[in-house]
Amino acid sequence: MFYKFFILPMLQRINPEVSHFIAEIILQIPFFRNFNPIYYIKKPINLSIKILGLEFDSPIGLAAGFDKNCKNLYSLLSLGFGFIAGGTITFSKRNGNPKPRLFHIKKSRALINSMGFPGEGLEKISNRLKNYNSKSENVFLSVSGTVEKEIIDCIKTLKNHCKAFEINISSPNTEGLKNFHNKEKLTNLILEAKTITTKPIFIKLPPWDKDNKERDDYLSIAYTSIKAGAQGLIVANSKPYPFDKLAVGKGGLSGEPLKNDTIRMVSEVRNKIGSKPIIIACGGISDEIDVWNCIAAGANLCQAYTALIFNGPSFAYNINKKLSALMVNKNLESLEKVRGQAMIKKMY
């Protein structure tokens, strides 16, 4: 409540990148994790799930983009997330697109960004990651690049610092990623990645509208990814969105406006790839009902980012508490039982 009515309005009055920088500074306070009370609250046992040999104590994770340079992984995990994706990491240092490149849309609880993968680059981030214990923490790393060698070099260098990799071939703010929408190039990329790591590989898909002319092409990317050996898919990235306040005139929309599309896309991808591959739902997830509906539609796990901005540090904790209670109310003892259940409508 304090965050919603006092902290969030204050942060929304200043430049979004400045407010994000302030949040990062707070998360870097020494022993933040130790002084965070959420860290000591045991997650409900009915939220535990084992996927690809990995143990998750919550199905809600933090999506890539919040901690681009992997400075705050431990602190963010202490907020109640079951896993977290650091990055996106690129081989070379990048400044990203020109500013302004990030806007909060308060009315629709959304973000529009044209960041373009700003980051410190592989060498600096990999040195930082040596301080993390990837064996005990559910850290995923998002990597990307416009040529195969850049991505493969990232995976080769980072393979001992995470539990899984996300390969981002779909950011609407970065030119050249559509190279990997080609079936042959995508297949070769995944096959090469699998020769250098045994860690699970997830491909992050672009989003599509219900009647989008590229719908079949994107579902084909999903099928090609699994056929080539990827263990799972992230459905999906932010939605391309024209916005003249951005310096480049267009960006990616994230947040609550994407929620219904995410549920639909999860269902379509599940029908395309079958029951075994892993799907991580991403886009517009803001509460326990969104998580329930995504899992019911066919997802195994979920990710959020924008909702953390608008709901504050108790975001994941509240989802865990309320989702567990919802499952008890429905007489479901495990997350696997949620798959195939009826959707729940929100009562506003």
C-alpha positions, 0 to 999 in steps of 0.5 A: 500500500505504501509503495502504491500510494507514495513510492510509485507516484514519486517514481512516475514523476521522474524520468523512467530510466532514472527511477530504474537506476534508483531501484537498482541502487536500492537493490545493491545496498549491502545485505539487502537480501538479509534484511528483506523480510520476504526472503525469510517467508517460506513459499507454500509447498503446493507451488513447488514444481520440478521442470527439466530437473530443476526445482522451482518453489514458485511458478512466477519468475522475473523476465529479462530486461530488469537486471540487464547487467546482472548486478542484482540477481540475489536481491531480486530473487529474495523478493519471492520469485521462483526464478529470474532471467538476467540480461539480455547479454550481448557479446559486445558492450552496447549503448542501446537506442537513443533517448528518450526510450522508456515510458510508463503508461500509468492508465493502462499499467504498461511500459513502452520501450525502445531500449535496444539491448543496452549493456556492459557486454559479455566480458564484464558481466561474466566476471560479475557472475563468478560471484553468484552460486548458480548451483543453488539459485534459479538464474536464467540468462538471456543472450542475443546477437545478430550473428550466430557466433555472438550468441554461441560465444555468450553461451560458451562463456556463461554456461557455468553461471546459470541454470538455463539459457533464453535466446532472444530472437524477437526483441522489437527494438533491435535490428537484425534479430529476424535473421533467426526467424529463418528455419535453417539459421535457427536450427543451426543456432540451436544445434550448435548451442547444444554442442557446448552446453547441457543447460536447457535452452529456451527460445523467446518468440515474437508476439502475434495478434489473433489474425496476424498474417505472420501468425503461422510463421511464428508458430512455425518458429516455435515448432522449428525450435523444439524440433531442433532441440530447444527444451522450451519457449517463452511466449512472448516478447513485447509487442511492436508499437508505434510511439512518436515520443520515443526517439526512434518512433517505435518500441515494444509494449509490455504490461496488462494490455498484453494479458489476453493475447498471452493466454491465447498464444500459450494455447496456440503454441501448446497445440502446435508443439504438443504436451511435453516441451516447456512453455513460459508465459510472458506478457501482461501477467500481474496477479495470481489469476493471470498465472492461473489462466496461463498455466490452465492454457498450457504454460508450465511457468510464468514471467513478469516484469512490468507488473513489478514496476506497478505493484512494487517489491511485494508483487511475487510474494502476493502472487505466491500467497494468493495462488496457493490459496486459490489452489486450495479453494479448488482442491488442487494439490499441485501446479500440474493439476492446474493445466487444463482447468477452466479460466477464471474471470477477474472480479473488478 
